[in-house]
Amino acid sequence: MKDRHAEFQQLGSDVLAVSFSPPERVARYLDESPMPFPVASDPSRAGYQAFGLERTTWGGILRPGVVGRYLGLILRGWLPHKTARNEDVLQLGGDFILNRRRRLVFARRSAEPTDRPSVNELLQAIRVAAALD
Amino acid sequence: MALNVGDEVGDLTFQKPDGGSIRLSDLTAPTLVLIFLRHLA
């Protein structure tokens, strides 16, 4: 995503990433891994709850399909990082797109940790939203 | 009740890393991609 942020800008889209980690943790993360778009903090998880994002279980993370997808990511160059102490590794994420009237036009709540839409899928959803606006 | 496609999203407020706050209304582009992360690496 961060390597293709310009494509989102070209389509007239803002991007905001939200973490449930506290602001100081997000700041440290951004010092090590700067992002071209803002990253905000939602430690109360009010946003996570509003968008219906749930926590999975260890069983959900260690399912063979999920482990296999992580192995595939590793083979493509992704390296897992050690998580900080107290990071909630069971919280699932999600990707959403809002139109100019701030109506939800795309929603993908991760069913398991590797379940995220591709960048191409997000870009296409933005194009569709713009065409319908 | 979780938001569904078609629902209007309220002006949620989040905290910026520098201690300030950011509201969804601060982002004014025609579309907004909102990515809720899992844990930070």
N, CA and C atoms of all chains as a GROMACS GRO file, in nm:
protein
  522
    1MET      N    1   0.083  -0.119   0.000
    1MET     CA    2   0.000   0.000   0.000
    1MET      C    3   0.088   0.125   0.000
    2LYS      N    4   0.189   0.126   0.090
    2LYS     CA    5   0.265   0.251   0.099
    2LYS      C    6   0.344   0.277  -0.029
    3ASP      N    7   0.379   0.171  -0.103
    3ASP     CA    8   0.451   0.191  -0.229
    3ASP      C    9   0.361   0.240  -0.341
    4ARG      N   10   0.230   0.229  -0.324
    4ARG     CA   11   0.138   0.266  -0.430
    4ARG      C   12   0.044   0.378  -0.388
    5HIS      N   13   0.086   0.452  -0.285
    5HIS     CA   14   0.002   0.559  -0.233
    5HIS      C   15  -0.029   0.664  -0.340
    6ALA      N   16   0.067   0.687  -0.428
    6ALA     CA   17   0.046   0.788  -0.532
    6ALA      C   18  -0.075   0.754  -0.620
    7GLU      N   19  -0.100   0.626  -0.640
    7GLU     CA   20  -0.216   0.586  -0.722
    7GLU      C   21  -0.347   0.626  -0.654
    8PHE      N   22  -0.348   0.618  -0.523
    8PHE     CA   23  -0.467   0.660  -0.450
    8PHE      C   24  -0.484   0.812  -0.461
    9GLN      N   25  -0.375   0.883  -0.452
    9GLN     CA   26  -0.383   1.028  -0.464
    9GLN      C   27  -0.430   1.068  -0.602
   10GLN      N   28  -0.381   0.996  -0.705
   10GLN     CA   29  -0.422   1.028  -0.842
   10GLN      C   30  -0.571   1.008  -0.863
   11LEU      N   31  -0.631   0.918  -0.788
   11LEU     CA   32  -0.775   0.896  -0.796
   11LEU      C   33  -0.852   0.991  -0.702
   12GLY      N   34  -0.780   1.080  -0.638
   12GLY     CA   35  -0.846   1.178  -0.551
   12GLY      C   36  -0.888   1.120  -0.418
   13SER      N   37  -0.809   1.028  -0.365
   13SER     CA   38  -0.846   0.963  -0.241
   13SER      C   39  -0.745   0.991  -0.131
   14ASP      N   40  -0.796   1.020  -0.014
   14ASP     CA   41  -0.712   1.024   0.106
   14ASP      C   42  -0.701   0.883   0.160
   15VAL      N   43  -0.596   0.857   0.233
   15VAL     CA   44  -0.578   0.730   0.303
   15VAL      C   45  -0.547   0.763   0.449
   16LEU      N   46  -0.615   0.696   0.538
   16LEU     CA   47  -0.585   0.708   0.681
   16LEU      C   48  -0.576   0.568   0.739
   17ALA      N   49  -0.461   0.537   0.796
   17ALA     CA   50  -0.445   0.410   0.867
   17ALA      C   51  -0.470   0.434   1.015
   18VAL      N   52  -0.534   0.339   1.079
   18VAL     CA   53  -0.568   0.352   1.221
   18VAL      C   54  -0.515   0.230   1.295
   19SER      N   55  -0.448   0.256   1.406
   19SER     CA   56  -0.396   0.151   1.491
   19SER      C   57  -0.460   0.162   1.628
   20PHE      N   58  -0.477   0.049   1.695
   20PHE     CA   59  -0.529   0.055   1.832
   20PHE      C   60  -0.417   0.078   1.933
   21SER      N   61  -0.293   0.081   1.888
   21SER     CA   62  -0.181   0.108   1.978
   21SER      C   63  -0.185   0.255   2.021
   22PRO      N   64  -0.133   0.285   2.138
   22PRO     CA   65  -0.135   0.424   2.185
   22PRO      C   66  -0.050   0.514   2.097
   23PRO      N   67  -0.075   0.644   2.099
   23PRO     CA   68  -0.006   0.736   2.008
   23PRO      C   69   0.146   0.729   2.016
   24GLU      N   70   0.200   0.712   2.136
   24GLU     CA   71   0.346   0.709   2.147
   24GLU      C   72   0.404   0.585   2.080
   25ARG      N   73   0.329   0.476   2.084
   25ARG     CA   74   0.375   0.353   2.017
   25ARG      C   75   0.371   0.372   1.866
   26VAL      N   76   0.262   0.438   1.817
   26VAL     CA   77   0.251   0.467   1.675
   26VAL      C   78   0.365   0.558   1.631
   27ALA      N   79   0.398   0.657   1.714
   27ALA     CA   80   0.508   0.749   1.680
   27ALA      C   81   0.639   0.674   1.665
   28ARG      N   82   0.666   0.583   1.758
   28ARG     CA   83   0.791   0.505   1.749
   28ARG      C   84   0.792   0.418   1.624
   29TYR      N   85   0.676   0.359   1.594
   29TYR     CA   86   0.667   0.276   1.474
   29TYR      C   87   0.696   0.360   1.349
   30LEU      N   88   0.638   0.480   1.342
   30LEU     CA   89   0.658   0.565   1.225
   30LEU      C   90   0.801   0.617   1.215
   31ASP      N   91   0.868   0.632   1.327
   31ASP     CA   92   1.011   0.670   1.324
   31ASP      C   93   1.092   0.563   1.252
   32GLU      N   94   1.053   0.437   1.273
   32GLU     CA   95   1.125   0.326   1.210
   32GLU      C   96   1.074   0.297   1.070
   33SER      N   97   0.945   0.316   1.050
   33SER     CA   98   0.881   0.282   0.922
   33SER      C   99   0.789   0.395   0.880
   34PRO      N  100   0.846   0.502   0.825
   34PRO     CA  101   0.761   0.616   0.784
   34PRO      C  102   0.659   0.575   0.679
   35MET      N  103   0.541   0.638   0.686
   35MET     CA  104   0.434   0.610   0.591
   35MET      C  105   0.403   0.738   0.513
   36PRO      N  106   0.363   0.726   0.388
   36PRO     CA  107   0.330   0.846   0.310
   36PRO      C  108   0.191   0.900   0.342
   37PHE      N  109   0.115   0.828   0.424
   37PHE     CA  110  -0.019   0.872   0.463
   37PHE      C  111  -0.025   0.875   0.615
   38PRO      N  112  -0.122   0.948   0.670
   38PRO     CA  113  -0.129   0.957   0.816
   38PRO      C  114  -0.166   0.823   0.880
   39VAL      N  115  -0.110   0.800   0.998
   39VAL     CA  116  -0.145   0.685   1.081
   39VAL      C  117  -0.191   0.740   1.215
   40ALA      N  118  -0.311   0.707   1.253
   40ALA     CA  119  -0.369   0.759   1.376
   40ALA      C  120  -0.388   0.646   1.475
   41SER      N  121  -0.421   0.685   1.597
   41SER     CA  122  -0.433   0.590   1.706
   41SER      C  123  -0.576   0.586   1.757
   42ASP      N  124  -0.625   0.468   1.785
   42ASP     CA  125  -0.760   0.448   1.839
   42ASP      C  126  -0.750   0.352   1.957
   43PRO      N  127  -0.686   0.394   2.066
   43PRO     CA  128  -0.663   0.301   2.176
   43PRO      C  129  -0.792   0.253   2.243
   44SER      N  130  -0.898   0.330   2.236
   44SER     CA  131  -1.025   0.283   2.294
   44SER      C  132  -1.096   0.186   2.200
   45ARG      N  133  -1.048   0.178   2.076
   45ARG     CA  134  -1.106   0.092   1.971
   45ARG      C  135  -1.250   0.130   1.939
   46ALA      N  136  -1.283   0.255   1.961
   46ALA     CA  137  -1.419   0.299   1.926
   46ALA      C  138  -1.443   0.286   1.776
   47GLY      N  139  -1.340   0.319   1.698
   47GLY     CA  140  -1.352   0.306   1.553
   47GLY      C  141  -1.361   0.160   1.513
   48TYR      N  142  -1.277   0.078   1.573
   48TYR     CA  143  -1.281  -0.066   1.545
   48TYR      C  144  -1.422  -0.121   1.572
   49GLN      N  145  -1.481  -0.079   1.683
   49GLN     CA  146  -1.614  -0.128   1.718
   49GLN      C  147  -1.719  -0.074   1.625
   50ALA      N  148  -1.706   0.054   1.588
   50ALA     CA  149  -1.805   0.114   1.498
   50ALA      C  150  -1.809   0.041   1.364
   51PHE      N  151  -1.694  -0.005   1.321
   51PHE     CA  152  -1.686  -0.075   1.193
   51PHE      C  153  -1.698  -0.226   1.208
   52GLY      N  154  -1.728  -0.272   1.327
   52GLY     CA  155  -1.754  -0.414   1.348
   52GLY      C  156  -1.632  -0.503   1.337
   53LEU      N  157  -1.517  -0.452   1.379
   53LEU     CA  158  -1.394  -0.531   1.369
   53LEU      C  159  -1.373  -0.609   1.498
   54GLU      N  160  -1.359  -0.736   1.485
   54GLU     CA  161  -1.356  -0.824   1.602
   54GLU      C  162  -1.215  -0.878   1.627
   55ARG      N  163  -1.204  -0.951   1.734
   55ARG     CA  164  -1.080  -1.020   1.766
   55ARG      C  165  -1.096  -1.165   1.723
   56THR      N  166  -0.988  -1.222   1.676
   56THR     CA  167  -0.991  -1.363   1.643
   56THR      C  168  -0.940  -1.441   1.764
   57THR      N  169  -0.915  -1.568   1.743
   57THR     CA  170  -0.861  -1.653   1.848
   57THR      C  171  -0.727  -1.709   1.801
   58TRP      N  172  -0.654  -1.769   1.893
   58TRP     CA  173  -0.529  -1.833   1.851
   58TRP      C  174  -0.558  -1.943   1.750
   59GLY      N  175  -0.671  -2.009   1.767
   59GLY     CA  176  -0.710  -2.110   1.669
   59GLY      C  177  -0.732  -2.050   1.531
   60GLY      N  178  -0.785  -1.928   1.529
   60GLY     CA  179  -0.807  -1.860   1.403
   60GLY      C  180  -0.677  -1.820   1.334
   61ILE      N  181  -0.575  -1.790   1.412
   61ILE     CA  182  -0.446  -1.751   1.356
   61ILE      C  183  -0.366  -1.872   1.310
   62LEU      N  184  -0.379  -1.982   1.384
   62LEU     CA  185  -0.296  -2.098   1.358
   62LEU      C  186  -0.363  -2.201   1.268
   63ARG      N  187  -0.470  -2.161   1.201
   63ARG     CA  188  -0.534  -2.253   1.105
   63ARG      C  189  -0.438  -2.281   0.991
   64PRO      N  190  -0.439  -2.401   0.935
   64PRO     CA  191  -0.344  -2.435   0.828
   64PRO      C  192  -0.347  -2.336   0.711
   65GLY      N  193  -0.465  -2.292   0.670
   65GLY     CA  194  -0.474  -2.199   0.558
   65GLY      C  195  -0.406  -2.067   0.589
   66VAL      N  196  -0.422  -2.020   0.711
   66VAL     CA  197  -0.361  -1.893   0.749
   66VAL      C  198  -0.210  -1.908   0.759
   67VAL      N  199  -0.165  -2.017   0.820
   67VAL     CA  200  -0.022  -2.042   0.829
   67VAL      C  201   0.037  -2.052   0.689
   68GLY      N  202  -0.033  -2.120   0.601
   68GLY     CA  203   0.014  -2.133   0.463
   68GLY      C  204   0.026  -1.998   0.393
   69ARG      N  205  -0.071  -1.910   0.418
   69ARG     CA  206  -0.063  -1.776   0.355
   69ARG      C  207   0.054  -1.697   0.411
   70TYR      N  208   0.080  -1.710   0.541
   70TYR     CA  209   0.198  -1.644   0.598
   70TYR      C  210   0.326  -1.698   0.534
   71LEU      N  211   0.331  -1.830   0.515
   71LEU     CA  212   0.450  -1.888   0.451
   71LEU      C  213   0.466  -1.832   0.309
   72GLY      N  214   0.355  -1.818   0.238
   72GLY     CA  215   0.360  -1.760   0.105
   72GLY      C  216   0.414  -1.618   0.107
   73LEU      N  217   0.370  -1.540   0.206
   73LEU     CA  218   0.420  -1.403   0.220
   73LEU      C  219   0.569  -1.404   0.248
   74ILE      N  220   0.613  -1.494   0.333
   74ILE     CA  221   0.756  -1.503   0.366
   74ILE      C  222   0.836  -1.537   0.241
   75LEU      N  223   0.784  -1.629   0.162
   75LEU     CA  224   0.854  -1.666   0.039
   75LEU      C  225   0.861  -1.551  -0.059
   76ARG      N  226   0.768  -1.456  -0.048
   76ARG     CA  227   0.768  -1.340  -0.137
   76ARG      C  228   0.844  -1.222  -0.076
   77GLY      N  229   0.914  -1.248   0.034
   77GLY     CA  230   1.003  -1.146   0.089
   77GLY      C  231   0.956  -1.077   0.215
   78TRP      N  232   0.833  -1.102   0.257
   78TRP     CA  233   0.785  -1.041   0.381
   78TRP      C  234   0.849  -1.114   0.499
   79LEU      N  235   0.891  -1.037   0.597
   79LEU     CA  236   0.949  -1.098   0.715
   79LEU      C  237   0.864  -1.064   0.837
   80PRO      N  238   0.828  -1.162   0.915
   80PRO     CA  239   0.753  -1.131   1.037
   80PRO      C  240   0.843  -1.056   1.136
   81HIS      N  241   0.784  -0.962   1.206
   81HIS     CA  242   0.859  -0.886   1.306
   81HIS      C  243   0.813  -0.926   1.445
   82LYS      N  244   0.903  -0.914   1.535
   82LYS     CA  245   0.866  -0.941   1.674
   82LYS      C  246   0.769  -0.831   1.718
   83THR      N  247   0.660  -0.871   1.778
   83THR     CA  248   0.564  -0.771   1.822
   83THR      C  249   0.606  -0.716   1.957
   84ALA      N  250   0.567  -0.594   1.982
   84ALA     CA  251   0.597  -0.534   2.111
   84ALA      C  252   0.515  -0.604   2.218
   85ARG      N  253   0.567  -0.596   2.339
   85ARG     CA  254   0.493  -0.654   2.450
   85ARG      C  255   0.358  -0.586   2.461
   86ASN      N  256   0.258  -0.657   2.496
   86ASN     CA  257   0.122  -0.606   2.514
   86ASN      C  258   0.050  -0.573   2.383
   87GLU      N  259   0.110  -0.599   2.270
   87GLU     CA  260   0.036  -0.582   2.145
   87GLU      C  261  -0.071  -0.690   2.137
   88ASP      N  262  -0.192  -0.651   2.100
   88ASP     CA  263  -0.301  -0.746   2.089
   88ASP      C  264  -0.297  -0.810   1.951
   89VAL      N  265  -0.234  -0.925   1.940
   89VAL     CA  266  -0.217  -0.987   1.809
   89VAL      C  267  -0.346  -1.051   1.760
   90LEU      N  268  -0.448  -1.055   1.843
   90LEU     CA  269  -0.574  -1.117   1.803
   90LEU      C  270  -0.673  -1.018   1.742
   91GLN      N  271  -0.646  -0.889   1.754
   91GLN     CA  272  -0.737  -0.789   1.696
   91GLN      C  273  -0.727  -0.796   1.544
   92LEU      N  274  -0.841  -0.812   1.479
   92LEU     CA  275  -0.844  -0.814   1.334
   92LEU      C  276  -0.861  -0.673   1.279
   93GLY      N  277  -0.817  -0.655   1.156
   93GLY     CA  278  -0.829  -0.525   1.092
   93GLY      C  279  -0.939  -0.525   0.988
   94GLY      N  280  -0.939  -0.420   0.907
   94GLY     CA  281  -1.038  -0.409   0.801
   94GLY      C  282  -1.007  -0.289   0.714
   95ASP      N  283  -1.065  -0.290   0.596
   95ASP     CA  284  -1.043  -0.184   0.500
   95ASP      C  285  -1.177  -0.131   0.454
   96PHE      N  286  -1.191   0.001   0.454
   96PHE     CA  287  -1.319   0.063   0.423
   96PHE      C  288  -1.296   0.183   0.332
   97ILE      N  289  -1.395   0.211   0.249
   97ILE     CA  290  -1.388   0.329   0.164
   97ILE      C  291  -1.515   0.410   0.184
   98LEU      N  292  -1.494   0.540   0.207
   98LEU     CA  293  -1.605   0.633   0.225
   98LEU      C  294  -1.609   0.726   0.104
   99ASN      N  295  -1.728   0.760   0.056
   99ASN     CA  296  -1.738   0.853  -0.056
   99ASN      C  297  -1.741   0.997  -0.005
  100ARG      N  298  -1.760   1.093  -0.097
  100ARG     CA  299  -1.752   1.234  -0.058
  100ARG      C  300  -1.859   1.272   0.043
  101ARG      N  301  -1.968   1.199   0.047
  101ARG     CA  302  -2.072   1.228   0.146
  101ARG      C  303  -2.050   1.146   0.273
  102ARG      N  304  -1.932   1.082   0.280
  102ARG     CA  305  -1.892   1.002   0.395
  102ARG      C  306  -1.989   0.887   0.420
  103ARG      N  307  -2.038   0.832   0.310
  103ARG     CA  308  -2.115   0.709   0.318
  103ARG      C  309  -2.019   0.593   0.290
  104LEU      N  310  -2.040   0.484   0.355
  104LEU     CA  311  -1.957   0.366   0.338
  104LEU      C  312  -1.992   0.300   0.204
  105VAL      N  313  -1.891   0.289   0.116
  105VAL     CA  314  -1.916   0.230  -0.016
  105VAL      C  315  -1.840   0.099  -0.036
  106PHE      N  316  -1.748   0.068   0.053
  106PHE     CA  317  -1.671  -0.056   0.044
  106PHE      C  318  -1.636  -0.097   0.186
  107ALA      N  319  -1.652  -0.225   0.214
  107ALA     CA  320  -1.618  -0.273   0.348
  107ALA      C  321  -1.560  -0.414   0.336
  108ARG      N  322  -1.444  -0.432   0.394
  108ARG     CA  323  -1.385  -0.566   0.403
  108ARG      C  324  -1.331  -0.582   0.544
  109ARG      N  325  -1.406  -0.658   0.622
  109ARG     CA  326  -1.361  -0.691   0.758
  109ARG      C  327  -1.282  -0.820   0.750
  110SER      N  328  -1.160  -0.818   0.797
  110SER     CA  329  -1.076  -0.937   0.786
  110SER      C  330  -1.138  -1.053   0.864
  111ALA      N  331  -1.154  -1.165   0.794
  111ALA     CA  332  -1.204  -1.286   0.861
  111ALA      C  333  -1.092  -1.358   0.934
  112GLU      N  334  -0.972  -1.337   0.888
  112GLU     CA  335  -0.854  -1.391   0.953
  112GLU      C  336  -0.737  -1.298   0.919
  113PRO      N  337  -0.624  -1.314   0.987
  113PRO     CA  338  -0.519  -1.212   0.979
  113PRO      C  339  -0.469  -1.176   0.839
  114THR      N  340  -0.465  -1.271   0.748
  114THR     CA  341  -0.412  -1.239   0.616
  114THR      C  342  -0.520  -1.196   0.517
  115ASP      N  343  -0.640  -1.187   0.562
  115ASP     CA  344  -0.754  -1.152   0.477
  115ASP      C  345  -0.762  -1.001   0.460
  116ARG      N  346  -0.697  -0.949   0.359
  116ARG     CA  347  -0.701  -0.806   0.328
  116ARG      C  348  -0.723  -0.793   0.177
  117PRO      N  349  -0.794  -0.690   0.135
  117PRO     CA  350  -0.809  -0.671  -0.010
  117PRO      C  351  -0.676  -0.629  -0.072
  118SER      N  352  -0.661  -0.661  -0.199
  118SER     CA  353  -0.541  -0.617  -0.269
  118SER      C  354  -0.550  -0.467  -0.295
  119VAL      N  355  -0.437  -0.407  -0.324
  119VAL     CA  356  -0.437  -0.265  -0.359
  119VAL      C  357  -0.522  -0.243  -0.484
  120ASN      N  358  -0.510  -0.335  -0.580
  120ASN     CA  359  -0.590  -0.321  -0.703
  120ASN      C  360  -0.739  -0.324  -0.672
  121GLU      N  361  -0.779  -0.407  -0.578
  121GLU     CA  362  -0.920  -0.414  -0.541
  121GLU      C  363  -0.966  -0.282  -0.480
  122LEU      N  364  -0.884  -0.225  -0.395
  122LEU     CA  365  -0.918  -0.096  -0.334
  122LEU      C  366  -0.926   0.014  -0.439
  123LEU      N  367  -0.830   0.016  -0.530
  123LEU     CA  368  -0.830   0.120  -0.634
  123LEU      C  369  -0.955   0.107  -0.722
  124GLN      N  370  -0.992  -0.015  -0.753
  124GLN     CA  371  -1.112  -0.036  -0.836
  124GLN      C  372  -1.236   0.010  -0.760
  125ALA      N  373  -1.240  -0.018  -0.630
  125ALA     CA  374  -1.356   0.026  -0.551
  125ALA      C  375  -1.365   0.179  -0.547
  126ILE      N  376  -1.252   0.245  -0.545
  126ILE     CA  377  -1.252   0.392  -0.549
  126ILE      C  378  -1.305   0.440  -0.683
  127ARG      N  379  -1.262   0.376  -0.791
  127ARG     CA  380  -1.312   0.416  -0.924
  127ARG      C  381  -1.463   0.397  -0.933
  128VAL      N  382  -1.513   0.288  -0.880
  128VAL     CA  383  -1.657   0.262  -0.884
  128VAL      C  384  -1.730   0.368  -0.800
  129ALA      N  385  -1.677   0.398  -0.683
  129ALA     CA  386  -1.740   0.498  -0.597
  129ALA      C  387  -1.744   0.635  -0.667
  130ALA      N  388  -1.636   0.668  -0.734
  130ALA     CA  389  -1.630   0.798  -0.803
  130ALA      C  390  -1.731   0.801  -0.918
  131ALA      N  391  -1.746   0.690  -0.987
  131ALA     CA  392  -1.839   0.685  -1.101
  131ALA      C  393  -1.984   0.696  -1.054
  132LEU      N  394  -2.013   0.645  -0.936
  132LEU     CA  395  -2.150   0.646  -0.885
  132LEU      C  396  -2.184   0.776  -0.814
  133ASP      N  397  -2.084   0.856  -0.786
  133ASP     CA  398  -2.105   0.978  -0.707
  133ASP      C  399  -2.175   1.088  -0.787
  134MET      N  400  -2.416  -0.176   1.681
  134MET     CA  401  -2.440  -0.232   1.547
  134MET      C  402  -2.334  -0.178   1.452
  135ALA      N  403  -2.267  -0.267   1.381
  135ALA     CA  404  -2.159  -0.227   1.293
  135ALA      C  405  -2.214  -0.156   1.170
  136LEU      N  406  -2.134  -0.068   1.115
  136LEU     CA  407  -2.172   0.004   0.995
  136LEU      C  408  -2.182  -0.090   0.877
  137ASN      N  409  -2.277  -0.063   0.789
  137ASN     CA  410  -2.293  -0.140   0.666
  137ASN      C  411  -2.274  -0.049   0.547
  138VAL      N  412  -2.246  -0.110   0.433
  138VAL     CA  413  -2.233  -0.032   0.310
  138VAL      C  414  -2.363   0.045   0.289
  139GLY      N  415  -2.346   0.174   0.260
  139GLY     CA  416  -2.462   0.263   0.246
  139GLY      C  417  -2.485   0.350   0.368
  140ASP      N  418  -2.433   0.308   0.482
  140ASP     CA  419  -2.449   0.387   0.604
  140ASP      C  420  -2.363   0.512   0.600
  141GLU      N  421  -2.411   0.615   0.664
  141GLU     CA  422  -2.330   0.735   0.680
  141GLU      C  423  -2.239   0.714   0.800
  142VAL      N  424  -2.114   0.748   0.783
  142VAL     CA  425  -2.015   0.728   0.889
  142VAL      C  426  -2.002   0.856   0.969
  143GLY      N  427  -2.010   0.846   1.097
  143GLY     CA  428  -1.996   0.962   1.184
  143GLY      C  429  -1.856   1.019   1.179
  144ASP      N  430  -1.841   1.140   1.231
  144ASP     CA  431  -1.712   1.208   1.227
  144ASP      C  432  -1.623   1.157   1.340
  145LEU      N  433  -1.572   1.036   1.319
  145LEU     CA  434  -1.487   0.974   1.420
  145LEU      C  435  -1.361   1.056   1.442
  146THR      N  436  -1.313   1.053   1.563
  146THR     CA  437  -1.191   1.125   1.598
  146THR      C  438  -1.088   1.026   1.650
  147PHE      N  439  -0.967   1.040   1.600
  147PHE     CA  440  -0.857   0.954   1.643
  147PHE      C  441  -0.743   1.042   1.693
  148GLN      N  442  -0.647   0.979   1.755
  148GLN     CA  443  -0.534   1.054   1.810
  148GLN      C  444  -0.416   1.047   1.714
  149LYS      N  445  -0.353   1.161   1.695
  149LYS     CA  446  -0.233   1.165   1.612
  149LYS      C  447  -0.111   1.125   1.694
  150PRO      N  448  -0.007   1.074   1.630
  150PRO     CA  449   0.113   1.033   1.705
  150PRO      C  450   0.175   1.148   1.784
  151ASP      N  451   0.155   1.272   1.738
  151ASP     CA  452   0.216   1.385   1.808
  151ASP      C  453   0.131   1.436   1.924
  152GLY      N  454   0.021   1.368   1.949
  152GLY     CA  455  -0.064   1.405   2.062
  152GLY      C  456  -0.188   1.483   2.024
  153GLY      N  457  -0.195   1.533   1.903
  153GLY     CA  458  -0.315   1.602   1.858
  153GLY      C  459  -0.423   1.503   1.820
  154SER      N  460  -0.528   1.554   1.759
  154SER     CA  461  -0.635   1.465   1.716
  154SER      C  462  -0.666   1.489   1.568
  155ILE      N  463  -0.722   1.389   1.506
  155ILE     CA  464  -0.760   1.399   1.366
  155ILE      C  465  -0.901   1.344   1.353
  156ARG      N  466  -0.986   1.420   1.284
  156ARG     CA  467  -1.123   1.375   1.261
  156ARG      C  468  -1.136   1.335   1.115
  157LEU      N  469  -1.231   1.250   1.088
  157LEU     CA  470  -1.253   1.210   0.950
  157LEU      C  471  -1.283   1.332   0.864
  158SER      N  472  -1.348   1.433   0.919
  158SER     CA  473  -1.381   1.552   0.842
  158SER      C  474  -1.258   1.636   0.809
  159ASP      N  475  -1.145   1.607   0.874
  159ASP     CA  476  -1.021   1.678   0.839
  159ASP      C  477  -0.966   1.630   0.706
  160LEU      N  478  -1.011   1.513   0.662
  160LEU     CA  479  -0.964   1.455   0.537
  160LEU      C  480  -1.070   1.486   0.432
  161THR      N  481  -1.037   1.570   0.336
  161THR     CA  482  -1.138   1.631   0.250
  161THR      C  483  -1.141   1.579   0.107
  162ALA      N  484  -1.059   1.482   0.075
  162ALA     CA  485  -1.061   1.429  -0.062
  162ALA      C  486  -1.196   1.363  -0.090
  163PRO      N  487  -1.232   1.349  -0.217
  163PRO     CA  488  -1.361   1.290  -0.252
  163PRO      C  489  -1.384   1.151  -0.194
  164THR      N  490  -1.280   1.072  -0.184
  164THR     CA  491  -1.296   0.943  -0.118
  164THR      C  492  -1.190   0.929  -0.008
  165LEU      N  493  -1.222   0.847   0.087
  165LEU     CA  494  -1.132   0.822   0.199
  165LEU      C  495  -1.118   0.671   0.215
  166VAL      N  496  -0.995   0.623   0.211
  166VAL     CA  497  -0.967   0.484   0.241
  166VAL      C  498  -0.925   0.477   0.387
  167LEU      N  499  -0.998   0.400   0.463
  167LEU     CA  500  -0.974   0.388   0.606
  167LEU      C  501  -0.923   0.245   0.631
  168ILE      N  502  -0.802   0.237   0.679
  168ILE     CA  503  -0.740   0.106   0.700
  168ILE      C  504  -0.722   0.085   0.849
  169PHE      N  505  -0.794  -0.009   0.904
  169PHE     CA  506  -0.776  -0.042   1.044
  169PHE      C  507  -0.673  -0.154   1.050
  170LEU      N  508  -0.564  -0.126   1.120
  170LEU     CA  509  -0.451  -0.217   1.124
  170LEU      C  510  -0.470  -0.325   1.229
  171ARG      N  511  -0.399  -0.434   1.206
  171ARG     CA  512  -0.379  -0.528   1.316
  171ARG      C  513  -0.269  -0.471   1.402
  172HIS      N  514  -0.203  -0.552   1.477
  172HIS     CA  515  -0.099  -0.501   1.564
  172HIS      C  516   0.014  -0.444   1.480
  173LEU      N  517   0.085  -0.345   1.537
  173LEU     CA  518   0.202  -0.290   1.468
  173LEU      C  519   0.315  -0.392   1.475
  174ALA      N  520   0.396  -0.394   1.373
  174ALA     CA  521   0.509  -0.486   1.371
  174ALA      C  522   0.613  -0.445   1.475
   0.00000   0.00000   0.00000
